[in-house]
Amino acid sequence: MRTVCRFTFPEEANRDLIEAAIASAIFNAECFFGKPKVRLSAAYYMAPDKPQCVIDISSEVGEHIAQVFTGMMINTLGEDKFQVKRIEGPAKPTLTRQGAKDREQRRLRDDYGSPSPGSR
């Protein structure tokens, strides 16, 4: 089972701030779990055309990243300035050779990138 958290921000949200917070959360996970485990376990996607990102929380590493990122966003923006939705679905196989990360990000975008009707 694959589980992700989709974060939706207001249109005026600073994209650079969001991406910096994701990078900081990933760095935090590297300090806690080690770079190799994070490199193998972490996946996220930042939508290019809307203030939305998806973090794969199917592993303890991803769960850690999402928790740290959520805390940073609450501290920076406030609890009522963004939404988080947990989405569960069947796992899809991924490739393990070069380019797999890009394919995984495209898959996350395709599967979870657009908000479903009525999810706001």
CNS distance restraints for C-alpha pairs under 8 A (distance, minus, plus):
assign (resid   1 and name CA) (resid  58 and name CA) 7.50 0.50 0.50
assign (resid   1 and name CA) (resid  88 and name CA) 6.90 0.50 0.50
assign (resid   1 and name CA) (resid  89 and name CA) 5.79 0.50 0.50
assign (resid   1 and name CA) (resid  90 and name CA) 4.68 0.50 0.50
assign (resid   1 and name CA) (resid  91 and name CA) 4.82 0.50 0.50
assign (resid   2 and name CA) (resid  56 and name CA) 7.56 0.50 0.50
assign (resid   2 and name CA) (resid  57 and name CA) 7.75 0.50 0.50
assign (resid   2 and name CA) (resid  58 and name CA) 5.45 0.50 0.50
assign (resid   2 and name CA) (resid  88 and name CA) 5.84 0.50 0.50
assign (resid   2 and name CA) (resid  89 and name CA) 5.34 0.50 0.50
assign (resid   2 and name CA) (resid  90 and name CA) 5.61 0.50 0.50
assign (resid   2 and name CA) (resid  91 and name CA) 4.70 0.50 0.50
assign (resid   2 and name CA) (resid  92 and name CA) 7.85 0.50 0.50
assign (resid   3 and name CA) (resid  56 and name CA) 6.12 0.50 0.50
assign (resid   3 and name CA) (resid  57 and name CA) 5.51 0.50 0.50
assign (resid   3 and name CA) (resid  58 and name CA) 5.01 0.50 0.50
assign (resid   3 and name CA) (resid  86 and name CA) 7.06 0.50 0.50
assign (resid   3 and name CA) (resid  87 and name CA) 5.64 0.50 0.50
assign (resid   3 and name CA) (resid  88 and name CA) 4.38 0.50 0.50
assign (resid   3 and name CA) (resid  89 and name CA) 6.33 0.50 0.50
assign (resid   4 and name CA) (resid  54 and name CA) 6.48 0.50 0.50
assign (resid   4 and name CA) (resid  55 and name CA) 5.51 0.50 0.50
assign (resid   4 and name CA) (resid  56 and name CA) 4.28 0.50 0.50
assign (resid   4 and name CA) (resid  57 and name CA) 5.08 0.50 0.50
assign (resid   4 and name CA) (resid  58 and name CA) 6.84 0.50 0.50
assign (resid   4 and name CA) (resid  86 and name CA) 5.85 0.50 0.50
assign (resid   4 and name CA) (resid  87 and name CA) 5.33 0.50 0.50
assign (resid   4 and name CA) (resid  88 and name CA) 6.53 0.50 0.50
assign (resid   5 and name CA) (resid  54 and name CA) 5.60 0.50 0.50
assign (resid   5 and name CA) (resid  55 and name CA) 5.37 0.50 0.50
assign (resid   5 and name CA) (resid  56 and name CA) 6.53 0.50 0.50
assign (resid   5 and name CA) (resid  57 and name CA) 6.79 0.50 0.50
assign (resid   5 and name CA) (resid  66 and name CA) 7.46 0.50 0.50
assign (resid   5 and name CA) (resid  84 and name CA) 6.34 0.50 0.50
assign (resid   5 and name CA) (resid  85 and name CA) 5.47 0.50 0.50
assign (resid   5 and name CA) (resid  86 and name CA) 4.48 0.50 0.50
assign (resid   5 and name CA) (resid  87 and name CA) 6.11 0.50 0.50
assign (resid   6 and name CA) (resid  52 and name CA) 7.14 0.50 0.50
assign (resid   6 and name CA) (resid  53 and name CA) 5.86 0.50 0.50
assign (resid   6 and name CA) (resid  54 and name CA) 4.44 0.50 0.50
assign (resid   6 and name CA) (resid  55 and name CA) 6.66 0.50 0.50
assign (resid   6 and name CA) (resid  83 and name CA) 8.00 0.50 0.50
assign (resid   6 and name CA) (resid  84 and name CA) 5.60 0.50 0.50
assign (resid   6 and name CA) (resid  85 and name CA) 5.18 0.50 0.50
assign (resid   6 and name CA) (resid  86 and name CA) 6.46 0.50 0.50
assign (resid   6 and name CA) (resid  87 and name CA) 7.40 0.50 0.50
assign (resid   6 and name CA) (resid 112 and name CA) 7.22 0.50 0.50
assign (resid   6 and name CA) (resid 113 and name CA) 7.69 0.50 0.50
assign (resid   7 and name CA) (resid  52 and name CA) 5.54 0.50 0.50
assign (resid   7 and name CA) (resid  53 and name CA) 5.29 0.50 0.50
assign (resid   7 and name CA) (resid  54 and name CA) 6.17 0.50 0.50
assign (resid   7 and name CA) (resid  82 and name CA) 6.94 0.50 0.50
assign (resid   7 and name CA) (resid  83 and name CA) 5.60 0.50 0.50
assign (resid   7 and name CA) (resid  84 and name CA) 4.58 0.50 0.50
assign (resid   7 and name CA) (resid  85 and name CA) 6.61 0.50 0.50
assign (resid   8 and name CA) (resid  51 and name CA) 6.14 0.50 0.50
assign (resid   8 and name CA) (resid  52 and name CA) 4.55 0.50 0.50
assign (resid   8 and name CA) (resid  53 and name CA) 6.80 0.50 0.50
assign (resid   8 and name CA) (resid  82 and name CA) 5.66 0.50 0.50
assign (resid   8 and name CA) (resid  83 and name CA) 5.14 0.50 0.50
assign (resid   8 and name CA) (resid  84 and name CA) 6.51 0.50 0.50
assign (resid   9 and name CA) (resid  13 and name CA) 6.17 0.50 0.50
assign (resid   9 and name CA) (resid  51 and name CA) 5.23 0.50 0.50
assign (resid   9 and name CA) (resid  52 and name CA) 6.03 0.50 0.50
assign (resid   9 and name CA) (resid  81 and name CA) 6.75 0.50 0.50
assign (resid   9 and name CA) (resid  82 and name CA) 4.61 0.50 0.50
assign (resid   9 and name CA) (resid  83 and name CA) 6.61 0.50 0.50
assign (resid  10 and name CA) (resid  51 and name CA) 6.61 0.50 0.50
assign (resid  10 and name CA) (resid  81 and name CA) 6.88 0.50 0.50
assign (resid  10 and name CA) (resid  82 and name CA) 6.64 0.50 0.50
assign (resid  11 and name CA) (resid  50 and name CA) 7.24 0.50 0.50
assign (resid  11 and name CA) (resid  51 and name CA) 5.99 0.50 0.50
assign (resid  13 and name CA) (resid  18 and name CA) 7.99 0.50 0.50
assign (resid  13 and name CA) (resid  51 and name CA) 6.77 0.50 0.50
assign (resid  14 and name CA) (resid  18 and name CA) 6.53 0.50 0.50
assign (resid  15 and name CA) (resid  19 and name CA) 6.21 0.50 0.50
assign (resid  15 and name CA) (resid  51 and name CA) 6.86 0.50 0.50
assign (resid  16 and name CA) (resid  20 and name CA) 6.00 0.50 0.50
assign (resid  17 and name CA) (resid  21 and name CA) 6.15 0.50 0.50
assign (resid  18 and name CA) (resid  22 and name CA) 6.34 0.50 0.50
assign (resid  18 and name CA) (resid  73 and name CA) 7.90 0.50 0.50
assign (resid  19 and name CA) (resid  23 and name CA) 6.22 0.50 0.50
assign (resid  19 and name CA) (resid  46 and name CA) 7.74 0.50 0.50
assign (resid  20 and name CA) (resid  24 and name CA) 6.13 0.50 0.50
assign (resid  21 and name CA) (resid  25 and name CA) 6.12 0.50 0.50
assign (resid  21 and name CA) (resid  69 and name CA) 6.15 0.50 0.50
assign (resid  21 and name CA) (resid  72 and name CA) 6.72 0.50 0.50
assign (resid  21 and name CA) (resid  73 and name CA) 7.61 0.50 0.50
assign (resid  22 and name CA) (resid  26 and name CA) 6.18 0.50 0.50
assign (resid  22 and name CA) (resid  65 and name CA) 7.67 0.50 0.50
assign (resid  22 and name CA) (resid  69 and name CA) 5.96 0.50 0.50
assign (resid  23 and name CA) (resid  27 and name CA) 6.16 0.50 0.50
assign (resid  24 and name CA) (resid  28 and name CA) 6.12 0.50 0.50
assign (resid  24 and name CA) (resid  69 and name CA) 7.89 0.50 0.50
assign (resid  25 and name CA) (resid  29 and name CA) 6.30 0.50 0.50
assign (resid  25 and name CA) (resid  65 and name CA) 5.17 0.50 0.50
assign (resid  25 and name CA) (resid  66 and name CA) 7.56 0.50 0.50
assign (resid  25 and name CA) (resid  68 and name CA) 5.48 0.50 0.50
assign (resid  25 and name CA) (resid  69 and name CA) 5.45 0.50 0.50
assign (resid  26 and name CA) (resid  30 and name CA) 6.23 0.50 0.50
assign (resid  26 and name CA) (resid  38 and name CA) 7.66 0.50 0.50
assign (resid  26 and name CA) (resid  65 and name CA) 5.81 0.50 0.50
assign (resid  27 and name CA) (resid  31 and name CA) 6.32 0.50 0.50
assign (resid  28 and name CA) (resid  32 and name CA) 6.36 0.50 0.50
assign (resid  28 and name CA) (resid  65 and name CA) 7.62 0.50 0.50
assign (resid  28 and name CA) (resid  68 and name CA) 7.86 0.50 0.50
assign (resid  29 and name CA) (resid  33 and name CA) 5.73 0.50 0.50
assign (resid  29 and name CA) (resid  34 and name CA) 7.23 0.50 0.50
assign (resid  29 and name CA) (resid  38 and name CA) 6.75 0.50 0.50
assign (resid  29 and name CA) (resid  61 and name CA) 6.60 0.50 0.50
assign (resid  29 and name CA) (resid  64 and name CA) 6.60 0.50 0.50
assign (resid  29 and name CA) (resid  65 and name CA) 6.16 0.50 0.50
assign (resid  30 and name CA) (resid  34 and name CA) 4.51 0.50 0.50
assign (resid  30 and name CA) (resid  35 and name CA) 4.73 0.50 0.50
assign (resid  30 and name CA) (resid  37 and name CA) 7.78 0.50 0.50
assign (resid  30 and name CA) (resid  38 and name CA) 5.92 0.50 0.50
assign (resid  31 and name CA) (resid  35 and name CA) 7.45 0.50 0.50
assign (resid  33 and name CA) (resid  37 and name CA) 6.23 0.50 0.50
assign (resid  33 and name CA) (resid  38 and name CA) 6.72 0.50 0.50
assign (resid  33 and name CA) (resid  61 and name CA) 7.32 0.50 0.50
assign (resid  34 and name CA) (resid  38 and name CA) 6.46 0.50 0.50
assign (resid  35 and name CA) (resid  39 and name CA) 5.94 0.50 0.50
assign (resid  36 and name CA) (resid  40 and name CA) 6.26 0.50 0.50
assign (resid  37 and name CA) (resid  41 and name CA) 5.98 0.50 0.50
assign (resid  37 and name CA) (resid  61 and name CA) 7.74 0.50 0.50
assign (resid  38 and name CA) (resid  42 and name CA) 5.32 0.50 0.50
assign (resid  38 and name CA) (resid  61 and name CA) 6.33 0.50 0.50
assign (resid  41 and name CA) (resid  59 and name CA) 6.61 0.50 0.50
assign (resid  41 and name CA) (resid  61 and name CA) 6.30 0.50 0.50
assign (resid  41 and name CA) (resid  62 and name CA) 6.91 0.50 0.50
assign (resid  42 and name CA) (resid  56 and name CA) 6.91 0.50 0.50
assign (resid  42 and name CA) (resid  59 and name CA) 7.89 0.50 0.50
assign (resid  42 and name CA) (resid  61 and name CA) 6.33 0.50 0.50
assign (resid  42 and name CA) (resid  62 and name CA) 5.42 0.50 0.50
assign (resid  43 and name CA) (resid  55 and name CA) 6.15 0.50 0.50
assign (resid  43 and name CA) (resid  56 and name CA) 5.43 0.50 0.50
assign (resid  43 and name CA) (resid  62 and name CA) 7.17 0.50 0.50
assign (resid  43 and name CA) (resid 101 and name CA) 7.85 0.50 0.50
assign (resid  43 and name CA) (resid 104 and name CA) 7.61 0.50 0.50
assign (resid  43 and name CA) (resid 105 and name CA) 7.18 0.50 0.50
assign (resid  44 and name CA) (resid  53 and name CA) 7.22 0.50 0.50
assign (resid  44 and name CA) (resid  54 and name CA) 5.42 0.50 0.50
assign (resid  44 and name CA) (resid  55 and name CA) 4.29 0.50 0.50
assign (resid  44 and name CA) (resid  56 and name CA) 5.93 0.50 0.50
assign (resid  44 and name CA) (resid 105 and name CA) 6.63 0.50 0.50
assign (resid  44 and name CA) (resid 108 and name CA) 7.64 0.50 0.50
assign (resid  45 and name CA) (resid  53 and name CA) 5.48 0.50 0.50
assign (resid  45 and name CA) (resid  54 and name CA) 5.12 0.50 0.50
assign (resid  45 and name CA) (resid  55 and name CA) 6.57 0.50 0.50
assign (resid  45 and name CA) (resid 105 and name CA) 5.58 0.50 0.50
assign (resid  45 and name CA) (resid 106 and name CA) 7.97 0.50 0.50
assign (resid  45 and name CA) (resid 108 and name CA) 6.67 0.50 0.50
assign (resid  45 and name CA) (resid 109 and name CA) 6.47 0.50 0.50
assign (resid  46 and name CA) (resid  52 and name CA) 6.24 0.50 0.50
assign (resid  46 and name CA) (resid  53 and name CA) 4.30 0.50 0.50
assign (resid  46 and name CA) (resid  54 and name CA) 6.54 0.50 0.50
assign (resid  47 and name CA) (resid  51 and name CA) 6.75 0.50 0.50
assign (resid  47 and name CA) (resid  52 and name CA) 5.53 0.50 0.50
assign (resid  47 and name CA) (resid  53 and name CA) 5.77 0.50 0.50
assign (resid  47 and name CA) (resid 109 and name CA) 7.22 0.50 0.50
assign (resid  47 and name CA) (resid 113 and name CA) 6.81 0.50 0.50
assign (resid  52 and name CA) (resid 113 and name CA) 7.55 0.50 0.50
assign (resid  53 and name CA) (resid 113 and name CA) 7.38 0.50 0.50
assign (resid  54 and name CA) (resid 108 and name CA) 7.27 0.50 0.50
assign (resid  54 and name CA) (resid 109 and name CA) 7.73 0.50 0.50
assign (resid  54 and name CA) (resid 112 and name CA) 7.19 0.50 0.50
assign (resid  54 and name CA) (resid 113 and name CA) 7.03 0.50 0.50
assign (resid  55 and name CA) (resid  62 and name CA) 6.82 0.50 0.50
assign (resid  55 and name CA) (resid  65 and name CA) 7.90 0.50 0.50
assign (resid  55 and name CA) (resid  66 and name CA) 6.45 0.50 0.50
assign (resid  56 and name CA) (resid  62 and name CA) 5.62 0.50 0.50
assign (resid  56 and name CA) (resid  63 and name CA) 7.66 0.50 0.50
assign (resid  57 and name CA) (resid  61 and name CA) 7.34 0.50 0.50
assign (resid  57 and name CA) (resid  62 and name CA) 4.15 0.50 0.50
assign (resid  57 and name CA) (resid  63 and name CA) 4.52 0.50 0.50
assign (resid  57 and name CA) (resid  64 and name CA) 7.99 0.50 0.50
assign (resid  57 and name CA) (resid  66 and name CA) 7.00 0.50 0.50
assign (resid  58 and name CA) (resid  62 and name CA) 6.38 0.50 0.50
assign (resid  58 and name CA) (resid  63 and name CA) 7.09 0.50 0.50
assign (resid  59 and name CA) (resid  63 and name CA) 6.22 0.50 0.50
assign (resid  60 and name CA) (resid  64 and name CA) 6.07 0.50 0.50
assign (resid  61 and name CA) (resid  65 and name CA) 6.26 0.50 0.50
assign (resid  62 and name CA) (resid  66 and name CA) 6.13 0.50 0.50
assign (resid  63 and name CA) (resid  67 and name CA) 6.14 0.50 0.50
assign (resid  64 and name CA) (resid  68 and name CA) 6.20 0.50 0.50
assign (resid  65 and name CA) (resid  69 and name CA) 5.98 0.50 0.50
assign (resid  66 and name CA) (resid  70 and name CA) 5.91 0.50 0.50
assign (resid  67 and name CA) (resid  71 and name CA) 6.21 0.50 0.50
assign (resid  68 and name CA) (resid  72 and name CA) 6.22 0.50 0.50
assign (resid  69 and name CA) (resid  73 and name CA) 6.18 0.50 0.50
assign (resid  70 and name CA) (resid  74 and name CA) 6.11 0.50 0.50
assign (resid  71 and name CA) (resid  75 and name CA) 6.11 0.50 0.50
assign (resid  72 and name CA) (resid  76 and name CA) 5.97 0.50 0.50
assign (resid  73 and name CA) (resid  77 and name CA) 5.47 0.50 0.50
assign (resid  73 and name CA) (resid  78 and name CA) 6.81 0.50 0.50
assign (resid  73 and name CA) (resid  79 and name CA) 7.73 0.50 0.50
assign (resid  74 and name CA) (resid  78 and name CA) 4.46 0.50 0.50
assign (resid  74 and name CA) (resid  79 and name CA) 4.86 0.50 0.50
assign (resid  75 and name CA) (resid  79 and name CA) 7.86 0.50 0.50
assign (resid  77 and name CA) (resid  81 and name CA) 5.85 0.50 0.50
assign (resid  77 and name CA) (resid  82 and name CA) 7.75 0.50 0.50
assign (resid  78 and name CA) (resid  82 and name CA) 7.83 0.50 0.50
assign (resid  83 and name CA) (resid 120 and name CA) 7.95 0.50 0.50
assign (resid  87 and name CA) (resid 112 and name CA) 7.95 0.50 0.50
assign (resid  94 and name CA) (resid 100 and name CA) 6.67 0.50 0.50
assign (resid  94 and name CA) (resid 103 and name CA) 7.69 0.50 0.50
assign (resid  94 and name CA) (resid 104 and name CA) 6.70 0.50 0.50
assign (resid  95 and name CA) (resid 100 and name CA) 5.14 0.50 0.50
assign (resid  95 and name CA) (resid 103 and name CA) 7.99 0.50 0.50
assign (resid  96 and name CA) (resid 100 and name CA) 5.78 0.50 0.50
assign (resid  99 and name CA) (resid 103 and name CA) 6.40 0.50 0.50
assign (resid 100 and name CA) (resid 104 and name CA) 5.99 0.50 0.50
assign (resid 101 and name CA) (resid 105 and name CA) 6.15 0.50 0.50
assign (resid 102 and name CA) (resid 106 and name CA) 6.19 0.50 0.50
assign (resid 103 and name CA) (resid 107 and name CA) 6.04 0.50 0.50
assign (resid 104 and name CA) (resid 108 and name CA) 6.12 0.50 0.50
assign (resid 105 and name CA) (resid 109 and name CA) 6.11 0.50 0.50
assign (resid 106 and name CA) (resid 110 and name CA) 5.99 0.50 0.50
assign (resid 107 and name CA) (resid 111 and name CA) 5.89 0.50 0.50
assign (resid 108 and name CA) (resid 112 and name CA) 5.59 0.50 0.50
assign (resid 108 and name CA) (resid 113 and name CA) 6.67 0.50 0.50
assign (resid 109 and name CA) (resid 113 and name CA) 4.22 0.50 0.50
assign (resid 109 and name CA) (resid 114 and name CA) 7.57 0.50 0.50
assign (resid 110 and name CA) (resid 114 and name CA) 7.70 0.50 0.50
assign (resid 115 and name CA) (resid 119 and name CA) 6.53 0.50 0.50
assign (resid 115 and name CA) (resid 120 and name CA) 7.99 0.50 0.50
